[in-house]
């Protein structure tokens, strides 16, 4: 996935002057300009997952969008194309992984949601089922920060110790046993740690002396199981203040505001360089925040770099952003927290992970993340797992979410590849092959057809009225859909 042939991503985990989990504190109240009431705002912290993104607002509420193969903690497994509220409050940090994410609450406890096939949720279980509501990680307190990897998790305690759980097939929990941990275990030999980072089969820590230690997969391609790298120090230590790591690469911010990157594996480009030997990203200065392949300078500009097998690193400025505070990346996606509490996003969008509420497969230029369209049924706001979409200036609502809220039952007819909706006096069939919709056996003429989004059905708002006789309207001022079924 992404720029490499294997999955890779970076996780942001450090706070304050370290370019860690992306944090603005305090966040001033934002007065919405014209059109800004449609945007996600008052964000104080964010992080990128592999196919999802997470944000914390100033009030401690947690929001997520995207999804894909896991859950974003809103009680469902379906992707969300705009931010939905996670079922957890008083959150101070979120770290997104591949199929799971970690949430650190203000009371120092850690919670987790999503996939748990390697025990990465830390609840003492291994299961193929997706956990859709955050569960508390057992045995942890006084936690300073968290980091979600591909199939493992890390926590940094306030006493400087590091604890890990989940997958350990490449030694990413700090030992060579290859034994998974279903509950947090302390990683031996690590003391005085100030920051942590986790990626696919890899972990890294930054100590109080400014040294970076990496452990996990030394070689992952062509090796089953992967060759293990025991905890190893990155050269040039004693000068680093923040770090990021993914499967193939690492990045660190020095106290002088420069950024240095290194290879974790010999097979990564540039081939001539040795692993764990850092080299500078030339052209960057006064950097205040980093991800695995991007940085924010003190002047609010954002820069990205790409590794070339012959030319080393190629650096370019991201156009259109001048007031950035921090950046988070996942290989194929980038998110920038602005100084005014808004978020900008670009990259892959097959699961809606840009948060823009569009169905485009990729977004090439940064755009501001939107807030979700609200849905009111008979005057009551309904929190839908899949928010409505604006497609070609028309509002589309999730069929299951809205119809079930109105007391109707849905099922899928495999033979005809149709969605069937049944109620006391109504039978609706939406055929995914022909695009024809019938009401009690009679075809309903409409210019706007239902659309299928990641195995879910969205219907135009107008169709609700035509099918059910309900009064429906778009409330532009409230950025909301209002349905009156009475």
SVG drawing of the C-alpha trace seen along z (x, -y; Angstrom):
<svg xmlns="http://www.w3.org/2000/svg" viewBox="-50 -35 76 53">
<polyline fill="none" stroke="black" stroke-width="0.4" points="0.0,0.0 1.0,-3.6 4.3,-4.5 5.8,-1.2 4.6,2.3 3.9,3.2 1.7,1.6 3.4,-1.1 2.4,-4.0 3.6,-6.4 2.0,-7.2 2.3,-10.5 2.8,-10.1 4.7,-13.0 3.3,-16.1 4.4,-19.7 7.7,-20.9 8.3,-17.4 6.6,-17.1 4.4,-14.4 0.8,-13.6 -0.5,-16.7 -1.6,-19.2 -2.7,-22.8 -3.2,-24.0 -5.2,-26.0 -7.5,-26.4 -9.4,-29.6 -13.0,-29.6 -13.3,-29.9 -15.9,-32.3 -17.3,-30.7 -17.0,-32.8 -19.4,-32.3 -19.4,-28.6 -17.1,-27.7 -20.1,-26.2 -19.8,-23.2 -16.2,-22.5 -14.7,-20.5 -13.3,-23.0 -12.0,-23.6 -9.6,-20.6 -6.8,-20.4 -5.2,-17.1 -5.3,-14.7 -3.7,-11.5 -3.6,-9.4 -4.5,-5.7 -3.9,-3.5 -7.3,-4.0 -8.8,-6.4 -8.2,-9.7 -8.9,-10.8 -9.4,-14.3 -10.0,-15.6 -11.9,-18.8 -11.2,-21.3 -13.9,-19.8 -12.3,-16.3 -14.7,-14.8 -13.2,-12.3 -14.1,-12.2 -13.1,-9.8 -13.6,-9.2 -12.7,-6.7 -12.6,-3.1 -12.2,-0.2 -11.3,3.1 -11.8,2.2 -13.9,-0.2 -13.5,-3.9 -15.2,-3.5 -18.7,-4.8 -20.4,-1.4 -20.2,-0.3 -17.8,1.3 -19.0,-0.8 -16.8,-3.6 -17.7,-7.2 -16.9,-9.8 -17.2,-12.7 -16.3,-12.8 -18.5,-10.8 -18.3,-11.0 -16.5,-8.1 -18.1,-6.6 -15.6,-8.0 -15.2,-11.3 -12.5,-13.2 -9.9,-12.1 -6.4,-13.7 -4.7,-11.6 -5.6,-9.1 -3.2,-7.0 -4.5,-5.3 -3.1,-1.9 -4.1,0.4 -7.2,2.1 -7.3,0.6 -6.7,-2.6 -5.8,-3.6 -7.4,-6.4 -5.7,-8.0 -8.1,-9.6 -7.4,-12.6 -7.5,-10.2 -4.4,-8.3 -6.3,-5.2 -6.0,-3.7 -8.8,-2.4 -8.8,-0.6 -11.2,0.3 -11.1,2.2 -9.4,5.4 -8.0,7.8 -6.7,10.8 -3.3,10.4 -4.5,9.1 -3.7,5.5 -6.7,4.2 -5.1,5.3 -8.3,6.8 -6.9,10.3 -8.6,11.7 -7.8,12.7 -10.7,12.7 -11.5,12.2 -14.5,10.1 -14.2,6.3 -14.8,4.4 -16.9,1.4 -16.9,-0.4 -13.8,-1.3 -12.8,1.1 -10.3,0.3 -6.8,1.8 -6.2,3.8 -3.6,3.0 -2.5,-0.5 -2.6,-3.8 -0.7,-7.1 -0.1,-6.8 1.6,-9.8 1.1,-8.7 0.2,-5.8 1.2,-4.4 -0.8,-2.0 1.2,0.1 0.0,2.5 -0.9,5.3 0.7,4.2 0.3,1.3 2.6,-0.7 2.1,-2.9 4.5,-5.3 3.9,-5.8 4.7,-9.0 7.5,-7.2 9.3,-6.8 8.7,-3.0 7.3,-1.6 4.7,1.2 3.6,3.2 0.9,5.7 -0.5,7.4 1.6,8.9 5.3,9.8 6.1,11.8 9.0,9.5 10.1,8.6 8.2,5.3 7.4,5.8 11.2,5.6 12.1,9.3 12.8,12.2 10.2,14.6 7.8,14.0 5.0,14.6 2.1,12.2 1.0,10.4 -2.8,10.2 -2.2,7.7 0.4,5.0 3.9,6.2 6.8,3.9 9.5,3.7 12.7,4.5 15.7,2.2 13.8,-1.0 14.0,-3.7 13.7,-7.5 11.7,-7.4 10.1,-10.6 8.4,-9.5 7.3,-6.4 6.3,-5.5 4.9,-2.3 4.5,-1.1 4.1,2.1 6.3,4.7 8.4,1.9 8.7,-0.2 10.9,-3.1 11.5,-5.1 13.2,-8.4 14.9,-8.8 15.7,-11.7 19.2,-12.0 17.9,-12.5 18.8,-9.0 16.5,-6.9 16.2,-3.1 14.5,-1.0 13.4,2.7 11.2,5.0 11.6,6.3 15.1,6.1 14.0,7.7 10.4,8.4 10.3,9.3 11.4,12.8 11.6,13.8 8.9,15.8 8.9,15.1 10.6,11.7 14.2,11.4 14.2,9.6 16.2,6.5 16.9,6.3 16.8,2.8 19.4,0.8 20.5,-2.8 20.2,-5.1 23.5,-6.8 24.0,-10.5 21.9,-10.3 21.9,-12.8 20.4,-15.5 16.8,-14.4 13.6,-15.8 10.9,-13.9 10.6,-10.8 8.4,-8.9 8.7,-5.3 7.1,-3.1 8.1,0.3 10.9,-0.8 11.9,-4.3 12.3,-6.5 12.4,-10.2 13.5,-12.4 13.5,-16.1 16.7,-17.6 16.9,-20.4 18.2,-22.7 15.0,-22.4 16.4,-20.1 14.9,-16.7 16.9,-13.5 15.6,-10.2 17.0,-6.7 16.2,-3.2 15.0,-0.5 15.7,2.3 18.5,2.8 16.1,3.5 14.6,0.0 15.8,-2.8 18.4,-4.3 20.1,-1.0 23.6,-2.4 22.9,-3.6 23.1,-1.4 20.1,-0.9 19.9,-3.2 22.3,-5.7 20.4,-9.1 20.8,-11.6 19.4,-15.2 16.4,-16.3 18.1,-19.2 16.1,-22.5 14.2,-22.2 14.7,-24.6 12.9,-25.7 10.7,-22.6 8.1,-22.3 6.2,-19.1 7.1,-16.0 5.4,-12.9 7.2,-10.0 7.4,-12.0 6.3,-15.6 7.1,-18.5 5.7,-21.8 8.1,-24.8 7.7,-27.6 6.4,-29.9 3.3,-27.6 4.4,-26.0 4.1,-22.3 6.7,-20.3 6.8,-16.7 9.7,-14.5 9.9,-11.4 12.7,-8.8 14.4,-8.3 16.7,-5.3 19.3,-7.3 18.7,-10.9 18.0,-10.4 15.3,-12.7 13.2,-15.0 11.6,-17.8 8.6,-20.0 6.4,-22.5 2.7,-21.7 0.9,-24.6 -2.0,-26.5 -1.1,-26.0 0.6,-28.9 -0.8,-28.6 -0.1,-25.0 0.6,-23.9 1.2,-20.2 1.1,-17.3 0.3,-13.6 0.7,-11.0 -0.1,-7.4 1.8,-6.8 -1.1,-7.5 -2.8,-10.3 -1.8,-13.5 -3.6,-15.6 -2.6,-19.1 -3.8,-20.8 -4.1,-24.5 -3.4,-27.1 -7.1,-28.1 -8.3,-24.6 -9.3,-23.5 -8.0,-20.4 -6.8,-20.0 -6.6,-16.6 -5.5,-15.0 -4.6,-11.6 -6.4,-8.2 -10.2,-8.2 -11.5,-4.7 -13.0,-4.6 -13.7,-8.3 -10.5,-8.8 -10.0,-12.4 -13.1,-13.4 -14.4,-15.5 -17.7,-13.7 -16.9,-12.9 -16.6,-9.6 -13.4,-10.6 -10.9,-7.8 -8.0,-10.2 -7.8,-13.9 -4.6,-15.5 -4.8,-19.0 -5.3,-19.9 -8.9,-20.7 -10.6,-21.4 -12.2,-18.5 -16.0,-18.9 -18.3,-18.2 -21.1,-15.7 -24.5,-16.6 -27.0,-16.2 -30.2,-14.2 -33.4,-15.0 -36.4,-12.6 -39.6,-14.0 -37.6,-16.7 -35.1,-14.5 -31.4,-14.4 -30.3,-10.9 -26.6,-9.9 -26.0,-7.8 -22.9,-5.6 -22.7,-6.7 -23.5,-10.4 -25.2,-11.8 -23.3,-12.7 -23.5,-15.7 -23.2,-14.3 -23.5,-16.6 -25.4,-19.2 -27.9,-16.5 -28.2,-15.1 -27.9,-11.3 -28.7,-9.6 -27.8,-6.0 -30.8,-3.8 -30.3,-1.5 -29.6,-4.2 -32.6,-6.4 -35.2,-3.7 -34.4,-1.7 -34.8,-4.9 -38.3,-5.1 -39.3,-1.6 -38.7,0.3 -36.7,3.5 -34.1,4.1 -32.5,7.2 -30.4,8.2 -31.7,10.5 -28.6,12.3 -30.3,13.8 -31.6,10.5 -28.8,8.4 -31.5,6.1 -32.1,4.3 -35.6,5.0 -37.3,2.6 -40.4,3.9 -43.0,2.1 -46.6,2.4 -47.9,0.9 -44.8,0.6 -42.5,2.9 -39.6,1.2 -37.0,3.0 -33.8,1.3 -32.1,3.4 -28.4,2.8 -28.1,4.3 -30.8,2.4 -30.9,-0.7 -34.7,-0.4 -36.6,-1.1 -40.1,0.3 -42.7,-0.7 -45.3,2.1 -44.4,3.6 -44.6,0.4 -41.5,-1.3 -40.8,-4.7 -39.6,-7.2 -36.7,-9.2 -33.7,-10.9 -31.5,-10.4 -30.6,-6.8 -29.5,-5.0 -25.7,-4.7 -23.7,-1.8 -20.8,-3.0 -18.6,-0.2 -21.5,2.3 -23.9,-0.3 -26.8,-1.9 -27.3,-5.7 -30.5,-7.1 -31.3,-10.7 -33.2,-12.6 -36.0,-13.2 -36.6,-9.5 -37.5,-9.3 -40.5,-11.5 -41.5,-9.7 -41.3,-6.3 -42.7,-7.0 -44.7,-10.1 -42.6,-11.8 -41.9,-15.5 -38.2,-16.0 -36.2,-19.1 -32.6,-20.4 -31.9,-22.9 -28.9,-24.8 -28.6,-27.1 -28.3,-24.1 -26.4,-22.0 -29.0,-19.3 -31.6,-17.0 -35.0,-17.1 -37.5,-14.3 -41.1,-14.4 -42.8,-11.0 -45.9,-12.0"/>
</svg>
